[in-house]
């Protein structure tokens, strides 16, 4: 455990130095004047490099990140002059918004690294990206949601749990496909070309079967889900998974 703690130090330092945290349960809402002043510089510089703008130069001479750092330093100076060590300023809530956005960016960065790692595993073991996405990546994304939803249902909130079962993948699908598509197509004449394959038929068929069967069953049972139907959905998922893997592997 001691060695693990040592390896965690760089990670915790990177998160602490780039992510402002406003915690209402702590003294002064977790206000730390020196650290929050530093955040005024580190946060914008971190975002510049994450979004691939670290090599951009203004006028071909001045790097963009230096301009951003200078602007952040001015903001940090203003924070330093208008705040106190033992009392959070009125604008402290602004750091909460910044921390939320940076947290999302950190999730994006880590997710990209995980995808690259999975692609490397796929290349080594000759596993296609589709199979990795259907298995390892999907299980990794869904396991925590599954445990959380089960725990919520056991505590007496089944409606909240089943709503999350549909709301979470819906949000992921709409934002995960919508936002990257908008970013890629914005201001360009490019188009997204979708290449048809047998696997796409299996994917859409499995999704449609699950949604339509759930809709029909909920209406018939007056929205009182039974354990039997839970078993049916599990059987449907494993059947879909086996068929999808066989199709992608070329056995079907």
N, C-alpha and C positions, 0 to 999 in steps of 0.2 A: 504493500500500500504506500510505503514511503517513496519508492521509486515512481509509482504512478503519480503521486502528488508532485514530484519534481518535473515530470513530463507535462503536467497540467499547467505549470507556471507560465510558460510562454503563451499558451492559449488564453488563460485568464487575463494575462497582461494585455494581449491584443484586443480582447473584448472590452476590458475596462477602459482602455485608452481611446477607443473609437465609439463606444456605445454609452450615451448618457442614460442614466436610470433614475426615474422619479418613483420613489416608493413611499406611499402614504402611511405605511405602518412603521416607518423608521423616523428617527429624530430629524426635524426640519425637512421632512419628505426626502431624505437621503441627499440633501444639498451638501456639496463639497466644493467650496469656492475655487481652490487651486485646480482641482480636476476638471470642473466645468469650464473654467477658462481655457484649459488645454484642449478641451473638446471643441471649442470654437475654431481651432486650427486643424486638429486631427480629423474631425468628421468630414469637412469638405474635401480635404486632400485625399482621404481614404476613398471617398466616392469618385473622385476624378480618376484615380488609378483603377478602381474596380470596373468602371465603365469604359476602360481602354483609352482614356484621354491623356494619359501621362506623357506621351510623346508629342502631343499637339503643341504647336508654338504660335504665339500671337505675333503677327507681322513677320514671321519667319525668324524671330530672334529670342523672344521671351517665352519660356515654357509656361503653359497654362497653369500648371500646378503651383508655380511660384506666385502667380497673380492671385490664385484662390487662397493660398496660404497667407499672403499679405492682407487680403480682405478679411480672412478669418482672424488674423492677429488684431486688426482694428476692432472687430466685434468683441474679441476677447478682452481687449483693453477697456472697452466700454463696460463690459460685464464686471471687470475688476474694479472699476471706479464707481460703479453704481450699486454694488452689493456689499454684504458683510459676511464674515466667516460664520457667525452663529445664528444667522437668520436668512431664510430663503427669500429671494426677491419676488416681486409680483409676477415677473415674466418667467418664473421657473418652469411653468407648464409647457413653455415652448421647447424646453429640453426633452420633455416627454414625447412630443411629436417627432423630434429629431431622433430620439432613441428608437421609437417604433419603426421609422423608416430605415434606419441603419440596421435594425434587427432583421427586417425583411431582406435587405441587401446581403447580410451575412448568410441567411438561409439560402439565398440564390447562389452565393459563392460556394457554399458547402455542397449544395445540390449538384452544381456543375462538376465539382471534383469527384463526387460519388458516381456521376454518370461516366466520367472519364475512366474511373477505376473499374466500373462494370464493363465498359467497352474493352479495356485491357484484358480483363478476365475472359471475356467472350473471344477475343483474338487468340489467347493462349489455349483455351479449351475448345476452340472452334464452335462456339455457341452464338447464334444469331442475336442481333439486338432485340428482335421481337420476342424471342423466348426469354431473354433476360428481363425485358420489361414486363412480361406476363407473370413471371415468377418472382425473382429476387427483388426487383424494384417495386413491384406491386405489393408484395408481402411487407417489405420494409416501410412503405408509405401507409399501408392499411392496418398494420398490427396495433399501433398505438391508438388509432381511432376505434378499432374493434374492442380493445380492452376498456377504453373510456366509455364507449356506448354500453357495453355489458354492465359496467359498474354503475352507470347512471340508471339503467333499467332496474337493477337490483335495489337501488335506493328508492324506488317508487316513482320514477319519472319515465315510463315507457314511451309516452308521446315524444318527449324530448329526444330520447334515444333513437327511435325509428325515424324521426325527422332528420337527425344528424346523419343517419345511414344514407339518406337520399341527398341531403343538402351538401354534404362534404364533397362527394364525387362530382356533383353538379357544378359546384363552385370551382373545383379543380379543373374540370373539363372546359368550362366557359372561359375562365381566366387563363388557364394553361395553354389553350389553343388561341383564344381571342387576342390576348395582349401581344404574344410573340408575332402573330400574323399582322397585327396593326403596325408594330414596330418595323417589321421587315418590308411591308408594302407602303408605308407612309412616305409620301414625296417621291415615289419611284413609279416606273411603269412595269415593274415586275409582277408576275402572277405566280400563284402557288399551284404547282402541278401535282395532282394526286394520281399515283400509279395504282391501278386496280390489281388486286391479287386475290387468291382464294382465301388467304388469311383475313382480309378485310370483310369478306362475306361471313366468315365464322365469327369475327368480333361483333359486327353489327347484329347478326342473328342472335348471338348469345345475350347481348345487351337488350335487344327488343323483346326476346322471350322472357327475360327476367322482369323487365318493367311491366309488360302487359299481363303476365301471370300474377304479379303482385297487385296490380290495379284490379284485375278481375276477382282475385281472392279476397282482397280487402272489402270490395263492394258486397260480395256474396256473404261474407262473415260479419258484415256491418262493422268493419274496422276493428275486429277482435282477432288478432293473430294467434294461431295455435302452434304448439310445438311441432306438430306434424308438418306444417308448411315450412317451418324452419329447416327441417330435415330435407324437404323437397328442394329448397333453395341451395342447400349444401350439395346435394346430389347434382343439381343443375350446374353449379360452379365447377365441381370436379370433372363432370362430363365435358363441359366447355373447355376446361383447361387441357384435358387429354386430347381432345379433338384439335384444338389450336396448335398444340405442340406437334402432333402428328402431321398436320397440314404444313406447318412451317418447316418441319424436318424432311418433307417430301415423301412421307410414307403413304399419304392419302392424296 
